[in-house]
Amino acid sequence: MRANRGRDTTPELQVRKALHAAGWRYRINYRPLERDRRRSVDIAFTKLRAVVLIDGCYWHGCPEHFIMPKSNRGYWSAKIARNRERDAETTRLLRSEGWLVLRYWEHQPAVEVVADIIRNLEARRGHT
């Protein structure tokens, strides 16, 4: 379990590199919630109040790629269900505090993710 990264995963690094190359500056592993300082987001654009979360297919139960382990199914089923509940709760809390929440799966191509992020940020910039 120690080898599982909580930050700086390959999909995150690809997205961050492309965003930086496109001229966007951001905070990483940022804790945007005043009420719950334990929750962090992968990428935060603080002035625009926008956050990006890139969820791993296994740990967050991707509907396309998640395969339940054959051993200890009860544990893993509960673990993935709780992760998904926490993801939904985090999204709800962030939105309630005025943040734009952009969530992506690790299997989505970085080029497409970055294009969507930039489109959303530019739209948000036009409204603030």
Residue pairs with C-beta under 8 A, 6 or more apart in sequence:
4 59
7 28
7 29
7 42
9 54
9 56
9 106
11 54
11 106
11 108
11 110
11 113
12 42
12 43
12 54
14 110
15 43
15 52
15 54
15 104
15 110
15 113
15 114
15 117
16 26
16 28
16 43
18 110
18 111
18 114
19 26
19 43
19 114
19 117
19 118
20 26
22 114
22 118
24 45
24 118
24 121
26 43
26 44
26 45
27 43
27 44
27 45
27 46
28 42
28 43
28 44
29 40
29 41
29 42
30 40
30 41
30 43
30 44
30 46
30 51
31 37
31 38
31 39
31 40
31 41
32 41
32 44
32 46
32 51
32 94
32 97
32 99
33 39
33 90
33 93
33 94
33 97
34 97
35 93
35 97
36 93
39 90
39 93
41 51
41 52
41 53
41 94
42 51
42 52
42 53
42 54
43 51
43 52
44 50
44 51
44 52
45 51
45 121
48 100
48 121
48 124
48 125
48 128
49 98
49 99
49 100
49 124
50 99
50 100
50 101
50 102
50 120
50 121
50 124
51 94
51 99
51 100
51 101
51 102
52 102
52 103
52 104
52 117
53 87
53 90
53 101
53 102
53 103
53 104
54 103
54 104
54 105
54 106
54 113
55 62
55 87
55 103
55 104
55 105
55 106
56 62
56 106
57 64
57 65
57 66
57 105
57 106
57 107
58 65
58 66
59 80
59 83
60 80
60 83
60 84
60 87
60 105
61 80
61 81
61 83
61 84
62 105
62 106
62 107
64 105
64 107
65 105
65 107
66 80
68 76
68 77
68 80
69 76
87 103
91 101
91 103
94 101
95 101
100 120
100 124
102 116
102 117
102 120
104 113
104 116
